[in-house]
C-alpha cells in the first residue's frame, strides 16, 4: 500500500521534470502503482466503501449458533475465554476448527459480547471537594530492590494522599501495625499543617475488625479518630478501586522511585536515613506538580489539635523464668534480674521499651510479624556458663551466635573437642560478654585462620582481660556567669571607648 509520503515524493520528482519511472524509483514504489496517484487526494483522505462480502469461507458457520452462542449465553460474568471455547469445540464431532482459527473466534466473541453480552460494572467518577478527604494505605517496596550497606532492606511505604489536590506524604514503615499507623498518620498531619474531614482506607487489620460480616474500627483506632475529630470510611472487601487514589498513588510513587534509582545508578545506601532522605526528595518532586492545587486545598483544612495522640501501646507482662517476655506473639529476652517481676512493654512502631516502675531498663528493635524471637546473649550467659549442658538443646540456641565468626568457631570446636565443644563455646561467649565482643571475634578469626585445634584458654590468651578502669567522682566545671559580666567593666570599657574614638577620628 502506498503512503502519503511516497505520493508527495513521487509528485515532487515529476514536478522536477523526471520521468514516471525515475520518480517512482525515488519514491520507492513501482511505476504501475504510482501512475494512479499523479493527482487527486492523498491515500489517507480517499474514502473506501466497506466490503460487504467475504473473501473466504466462514470457519464458524456450522458451530457458532449451535455450540458457541449457548456457551456465551451461559457465561453470566463474561469471563469465558475463547481458548476454552476452542478446546470444547475440538471435542464436537464433525468440527474442523483448530488453533489457526483462534484469532477469528476471539474477534467473533468480542463482537458478540459488545452487542449481546452481559452489562459490565460501571465505575462512577467522583468529585472531591478541597479539604474533605485523605486516603491512607501501606504498600510493599521489595520490587525496588533497595539495600542498606549491601544488605537487603525489606520495608513498606505509608502514604497519605489528599483526594482533591493529590498532595502526598510518604514515610518508610516496617509493618502494618497500629503503632506505625498512628505515628505515620500524625507525621502526615504535621507535614500537612492541617486536618481533612474524612480519612479513608482499605480494611486495615491494624484499624478495623470484622463483626457479623462487616468491618468496623477497633476501639483504640476509634479513639484516634475521636481525638482528631475525623470521620472514617472504608472500602468494601476486595474492592481496592474504591481506594483508587492512594492505590494509583502507590504505582506513581514507586515508578518515580525506580526511575530515580536508575538515574542514581545504585540501589545501595549507606544508612536508612540516607534512603529516607532520597525517598523524601522523590516525594517532594511529585508534590511540586500539584503545588498550586495544594495551596488552594490548604485553605479548607481544619486546624491541628493542641495535643498529639500517643504513638505507643503499653502492655503489662511478667518476666518468665526463661528471662523472656511475650509481646505481640513475639519473644524478647530481658535482663535476668527482672525474672518474676511485672514490667511494662511500651510498644512503638519500630522499637520496644521495657519499663520497671516507670523506668526504662531495656530497649530493642521491634520484631516484624509473629512467632519471632530476639535473644540477647548478655541476658542469659551468666546463668548458662554455670549450666553449659543446657546449650545443646536450648530452644533459641541460634541466637547465641552474635556473628558468623562465633558460629564458625563453634563448628570448629565441635570438630576438635567433640562433646566438650558446648562447654568451651559457652565460656568463650561469657568472655565476650565480660570483655569486648569485637576483641573476642578478632581472636576467633586468628585461631580459625591457623586451622589448628584451640579451646577457651587459647581465645582468652589473645584477649585483653584487664578490667577497664571505672571513672567516677568526676567534678564538672561550672562556669560563673558573673565573670562574663566583668568583661564589660574596667579595662574592657576603656578599650571599647579608645577604639570608638579612633574610629570617629578616622
C-alpha positions in Angstrom: 0.0 0.0 0.0 1.3 3.4 -1.0 1.7 6.1 1.7 1.1 9.9 1.7 4.8 10.4 2.0 5.5 8.3 -1.1 2.9 10.1 -3.1 4.3 13.5 -2.2 7.8 12.4 -3.2 6.5 11.0 -6.5 4.7 14.2 -7.4 7.7 16.3 -6.3 10.0 14.3 -8.6 7.6 14.6 -11.5 7.5 18.4 -11.0 11.2 18.5 -11.4 10.8 17.0 -14.9 11.8 13.5 -14.2 10.2 10.5 -15.9 7.5 8.4 -14.2 9.9 5.5 -13.8 12.6 7.8 -12.2 10.0 9.5 -9.9 8.6 6.1 -8.8 12.1 4.8 -8.1 12.8 7.8 -5.9 9.5 7.2 -4.0 10.3 3.5 -3.6 7.2 2.3 -5.4 6.6 0.7 -8.8 5.7 2.8 -11.8 2.5 0.9 -12.2 1.4 1.7 -8.7 2.5 5.3 -8.8 0.7 6.1 -12.1 -2.7 6.3 -10.4 -1.5 8.9 -7.9 -0.3 11.7 -10.1 -3.1 13.9 -9.0 -6.1 13.9 -6.7 -6.4 13.5 -2.9 -3.7 11.7 -0.8 -4.2 8.0 0.1 -5.2 8.8 3.7 -8.0 11.0 2.6 -9.6 8.8 0.0 -12.7 7.1 1.3 -13.3 3.5 0.6 -16.7 1.8 0.8 -16.6 -1.1 3.3 -16.5 -4.5 1.8 -19.8 -6.4 2.1 -18.7 -9.8 1.0 -16.4 -12.4 2.4 -13.1 -13.3 0.8 -13.1 -16.8 2.3 -15.5 -19.3 3.9 -16.6 -18.7 7.5 -14.9 -21.4 9.6 -17.6 -20.9 12.3 -20.7 -21.2 10.1 -21.6 -24.6 11.3 -20.7 -24.2 15.0 -21.4 -20.6 16.0 -25.1 -20.7 16.6 -25.3 -24.3 17.6 -22.3 -24.6 20.0 -20.6 -21.2 20.7 -23.6 -19.0 21.4 -25.1 -21.3 24.1 -21.7 -21.3 25.9 -21.6 -17.5 25.8 -25.2 -17.1 27.0 -24.5 -19.3 30.0 -21.5 -17.2 31.0 -23.2 -14.5 33.1 -20.0 -12.9 34.2 -18.5 -12.7 30.7 -15.2 -14.4 31.7 -15.3 -17.4 29.5 -12.2 -17.3 27.2 -12.1 -18.0 23.5 -9.2 -20.6 24.1 -11.6 -22.5 26.4 -14.4 -22.4 23.9 -12.0 -23.6 21.2 -10.9 -26.6 23.3 -14.5 -27.5 23.8 -15.3 -27.3 20.1 -12.4 -29.6 19.2 -14.4 -32.4 21.0 -17.5 -31.8 19.0 -18.0 -34.4 16.2 -17.6 -33.0 12.8 -16.0 -29.7 14.0 -13.0 -28.9 11.8 -11.7 -26.0 13.9 -8.1 -25.9 15.1 -5.7 -23.4 16.7 -5.4 -21.4 13.4 -9.0 -20.2 13.9 -8.3 -18.9 17.5 -8.0 -15.2 16.5 -11.1 -15.4 14.4 -13.0 -16.9 17.3 -11.7 -14.2 19.7 -12.9 -11.4 17.4 -16.3 -13.0 17.0 -16.7 -13.5 20.8 -15.6 -9.9 21.4 -18.2 -8.6 18.8 -21.0 -10.8 20.3 -20.3 -9.5 23.9 -20.2 -5.9 22.7 -23.8 -6.2 21.4 -25.5 -9.1 23.2 -23.2 -9.8 26.2 -23.9 -9.0 29.8 -23.5 -5.5 31.1 -20.2 -4.6 32.7 -19.7 -2.9 36.0 -19.8 0.9 35.8 -17.3 3.0 37.7 -18.5 6.4 38.8 -16.1 9.3 38.6 -16.1 11.1 41.9 -15.9 14.8 42.7 -13.6 15.5 45.7 -14.2 18.9 47.4 -11.0 20.5 48.7 -10.1 19.6 52.3 -12.7 16.9 52.5 -10.9 13.6 52.2 -7.4 12.0 52.6 -6.8 8.3 51.7 -4.2 6.2 53.5 -2.6 2.9 52.9 0.6 0.8 53.2 2.4 -0.7 50.2 5.3 -3.1 50.0 8.5 -1.9 48.3 10.5 -5.1 47.7 10.3 -4.5 44.0 12.7 -1.5 44.3 15.4 -3.9 45.4 17.0 -1.4 47.8 19.8 -2.4 50.0 21.4 -0.8 53.1 25.1 -1.2 53.4 24.9 -4.1 51.0 22.1 -5.9 52.9 18.5 -6.5 51.7 16.1 -3.9 53.2 12.6 -5.3 53.4 10.2 -2.4 54.1 6.9 -0.7 53.3 5.8 2.8 52.5 3.0 4.5 54.3 1.2 7.0 52.0 -1.4 9.7 52.7 -2.8 11.4 49.6 -5.3 14.3 49.6 -8.1 13.2 47.2 -8.6 16.7 45.7 -5.1 18.0 45.1 -3.3 14.7 45.1 -0.6 16.1 47.6 1.1 13.1 49.2 3.0 12.3 52.3 5.3 9.2 52.3 7.2 7.5 55.1 9.2 4.3 55.5 7.4 1.7 57.6 8.3 -1.9 58.7 4.9 -3.3 59.3 1.1 -2.6 59.1 0.8 -2.2 62.9 -1.4 0.1 64.9 1.6 2.0 66.3 3.0 2.5 62.8 -0.4 3.7 61.5 -0.8 6.2 64.3 2.8 7.5 64.1 2.8 7.8 60.3 -0.7 9.4 60.1 0.3 12.0 62.8 3.6 12.7 60.9 1.5 13.3 57.8 -0.9 15.7 59.6 2.1 17.7 60.9 3.6 17.9 57.5 0.3 18.8 56.0 -0.3 21.5 58.6 -4.0 20.7 59.0 -6.6 18.0 59.0 -9.1 16.8 56.4 -12.7 16.0 57.3 -12.6 12.3 56.3 -10.0 9.6 56.5 -10.4 6.7 54.1 -8.6 3.4 53.9 -9.0 -0.2 53.0 -9.8 -2.8 55.7 -6.5 -2.4 57.6 -6.2 -5.1 60.2 -4.5 -2.5 62.4 -7.5 -0.3 62.3 -10.6 -2.5 61.8 -12.1 -5.8 62.9 -14.8 -8.0 61.5 -18.2 -8.1 63.2 -21.0 -10.2 61.7 -19.5 -9.9 58.2 -18.8 -6.2 58.5 -15.5 -4.4 59.1 -15.6 -1.7 61.9 -13.0 0.4 63.5 -11.3 -1.1 66.5 -11.8 0.6 69.9 -8.3 2.1 70.0 -8.4 3.3 66.4 -11.8 4.9 67.1 -10.1 6.8 69.9 -7.6 8.1 67.4 -10.4 9.3 65.1 -12.2 10.9 68.0 -9.0 12.7 69.1 -8.6 14.3 65.7 -12.3 14.7 65.0 -12.1 12.6 61.8 -14.9 10.8 60.0 -13.8 7.4 58.7 -14.8 5.4 55.7 -13.7 2.0 54.4 -13.9 0.2 51.1 -15.8 -3.0 50.5 -13.8 -6.1 50.9 -11.9 -6.9 47.7 -12.8 -3.5 46.1 -9.4 -1.8 46.0 -10.7 0.5 43.3 -12.8 2.2 46.0 -9.5 3.4 47.5 -8.2 4.1 44.0 -6.5 7.4 44.6 -3.9 6.1 47.0 -3.7 2.7 45.1 -2.8 4.7 42.0 -0.6 6.9 44.1 1.4 3.8 45.1 2.1 3.0 41.5 3.1 6.6 40.7 5.4 6.9 43.6 7.2 3.6 43.2 7.6 4.2 39.5 9.2 7.6 40.3 11.4 5.9 42.9 12.5 3.3 40.4 13.3 5.9 37.8 15.3 8.0 40.3 17.2 4.9 41.4 18.1 4.1 37.7 19.4 7.7 37.4 21.3 7.3 40.6 22.9 4.1 39.2 22.9 2.4 42.5 20.2 0.9 44.8 22.5 0.7 47.8 22.5 3.3 50.6 24.9 3.7 53.5 22.1 4.2 56.1 18.4 4.1 56.4 18.4 7.8 57.0 20.1 8.4 53.6 17.5 6.3 51.9 14.7 8.1 53.7 16.1 11.4 52.5 16.2 10.1 48.9 12.6 8.9 49.1 11.5 12.3 50.5 13.2 14.1 47.7 11.3 12.0 45.2 8.1 12.7 47.1 8.8 16.5 47.0 9.3 16.5 43.3 5.9 14.8 42.8 4.3 17.4 45.1 5.7 20.2 43.1 3.4 19.2 40.2 0.4 19.8 42.4 1.6 22.8 44.3 -1.0 25.2 43.0 -3.9 22.9 43.8 -2.5 22.0 47.2 -2.2 25.7 48.1 -5.9 26.1 47.4 -6.8 23.0 49.3 -4.8 24.0 52.4 -7.3 26.9 52.9 -10.0 24.3 53.5 -8.2 22.1 56.0 -9.2 22.1 59.7 -6.6 23.2 62.3 -4.4 20.7 64.1 -5.2 19.6 67.7 -3.5 21.1 70.6 -2.0 17.7 71.6 -0.9 14.6 69.8 -2.2 11.1 70.3 0.3 8.6 72.0 2.1 6.6 69.3 2.8 3.7 71.6 0.9 0.9 73.3 1.7 -0.2 76.9 1.4 -3.9 77.6 1.7 -5.3 81.1 3.7 -8.5 81.1 5.5 -10.7 83.6 9.1 -11.8 83.0 9.2 -15.6 82.8 11.8 -17.9 84.3 13.5 -18.1 80.9 14.3 -14.4 81.2 11.9 -13.6 78.4 8.7 -11.7 77.8 6.0 -12.3 75.2 4.8 -9.1 73.3 2.6 -9.3 70.3 3.1 -13.0 69.9 6.9 -12.5 69.7 9.5 -13.4 72.3 12.2 -11.0 73.7 14.9 -11.6 76.3 15.3 -9.1 79.2 17.9 -8.9 82.0 17.6 -11.9 84.3 17.3 -9.8 87.4 13.7 -9.0 86.2 12.6 -12.6 86.4 9.2 -13.0 88.2 8.7 -9.2 88.1 5.9 -7.4 86.4 7.1 -4.9 83.8 5.5 -2.7 81.1 6.4 -3.3 77.5 6.0 0.0 75.7 5.5 -0.9 72.0 6.4 1.7 69.4 6.3 1.4 65.7 9.9 0.3 65.4 11.1 -0.3 69.0 10.0 -1.9 72.2 10.9 -0.4 75.6 10.8 -2.4 78.8 9.9 -0.3 81.9 10.1 -1.3 85.5 8.2 1.0 87.8 8.2 3.7 85.1 12.0 3.5 84.4 13.2 2.3 81.0 15.6 -0.7 81.7 15.8 -2.1 78.2 15.2 -1.0 74.6 15.4 -3.1 71.4 14.1 -3.2 67.8 10.6 -4.4 67.4 10.3 -7.8 65.6 8.2 -7.9 62.4 5.5 -10.5 62.0 4.5 -13.1 64.6 6.2 -16.1 66.1 9.6 -14.4 66.0 12.2 -14.1 68.8 15.1 -11.9 69.8 17.5 -13.2 72.4 20.4 -11.1 73.7 23.1 -13.4 75.0 24.2 -10.9 77.6 20.9 -11.5 79.4 21.4 -15.3 79.8 25.1 -16.1 79.6 25.8 -15.7 83.3 23.4 -18.5 84.1 24.4 -20.5 81.0 28.1 -20.6 81.9 27.1 -22.3 85.2 24.9 -24.8 83.3 26.7 -25.3 79.9 24.8 -28.6 79.3 21.7 -26.6 78.6 23.3 -25.1 75.5 22.9 -28.2 73.3 19.1 -28.2 73.2 18.4 -24.6 74.1 15.3 -23.5 72.2 16.9 -20.3 71.0 20.5 -21.6 70.6 21.0 -20.0 67.2 20.5 -16.6 68.8 23.7 -17.2 70.8 25.9 -16.8 67.8 26.4 -13.0 67.7 28.4 -13.1 64.5 29.3 -15.6 61.8 32.7 -15.9 63.3 31.2 -17.3 66.5 29.2 -19.8 64.5 32.3 -21.0 62.6 34.2 -21.2 65.9 31.6 -23.4 67.4 31.7 -25.7 64.4 35.5 -25.9 64.7 35.2 -26.7 68.4 32.8 -29.5 67.6 35.4 -30.9 65.2 38.3 -30.5 67.6 36.7 -31.1 71.0 33.7 -33.2 70.4 31.1 -33.1 73.2 33.4 -30.7 75.1 32.6 -28.1 72.5 29.5 -26.8 74.2 31.4 -26.1 77.4 34.3 -24.4 75.6 31.9 -22.3 73.4 29.8 -21.1 76.4 33.0 -20.0 78.2 34.1 -18.1 75.0 30.6 -16.4 74.8 30.9 -15.5 78.5 34.3 -14.0 77.8 32.7 -11.8 75.0 30.1 -10.6 77.4 32.6 -9.7 80.2 35.2 -8.1 77.9 34.8 -6.8 74.4 32.8 -8.9 71.8 34.9 -7.3 68.9 38.1 -8.4 70.5 36.9 -12.0 71.0 35.7 -12.0 67.4 39.1 -11.0 66.2 40.8 -13.6 68.4 38.5 -16.3 66.9 39.3 -15.2 63.4 43.0 -15.6 64.1 42.6 -19.1 65.5 40.3 -20.2 62.7 42.9 -19.0 60.1 45.6 -21.0 61.8 43.4 -24.2 61.2 44.7 -25.8 64.4 42.8 -27.1 67.4 42.0 -24.4 70.0 39.9 -24.0 73.2 38.7 -21.3 75.6 42.2 -20.9 77.0 43.7 -20.1 73.6 41.0 -17.5 73.0 41.5 -15.9 76.4 45.2 -15.6 75.9 44.6 -13.4 72.8 42.1 -11.1 74.6 42.9 -8.3 76.9 41.1 -9.3 80.1 42.4 -6.4 82.1 39.5 -4.8 84.0 38.6 -1.5 82.4 39.0 1.4 84.9 35.8 2.8 86.2 36.0 6.6 86.2 34.0 8.1 89.0 34.0 11.2 91.2 34.1 13.4 88.1 34.0 17.1 89.0 32.3 19.1 86.3 33.5 22.6 85.8 30.6 25.0 86.3 31.4 28.5 84.9 30.4 31.6 86.9 28.2 33.8 84.7 29.3 36.8 86.7 32.8 36.5 85.2 31.3 37.3 81.8 29.7 40.5 83.2 33.2 41.6 84.3 34.3 41.7 80.7 32.1 44.7 80.2 33.7 46.7 83.1 37.1 48.3 83.9 39.7 47.8 81.2 37.2 46.4 78.7 35.2 49.6 78.9 38.4 51.7 78.5 39.4 49.6 75.4 36.0 50.0 73.8 36.0 53.8 74.4 39.5 54.0 72.9 38.6 52.1 69.8 35.5 54.2 69.4 37.5 57.5 69.4 39.9 56.1 66.8 37.1 55.1 64.6 35.4 58.5 64.8 38.7 60.3 64.2 39.4 58.4 61.1 
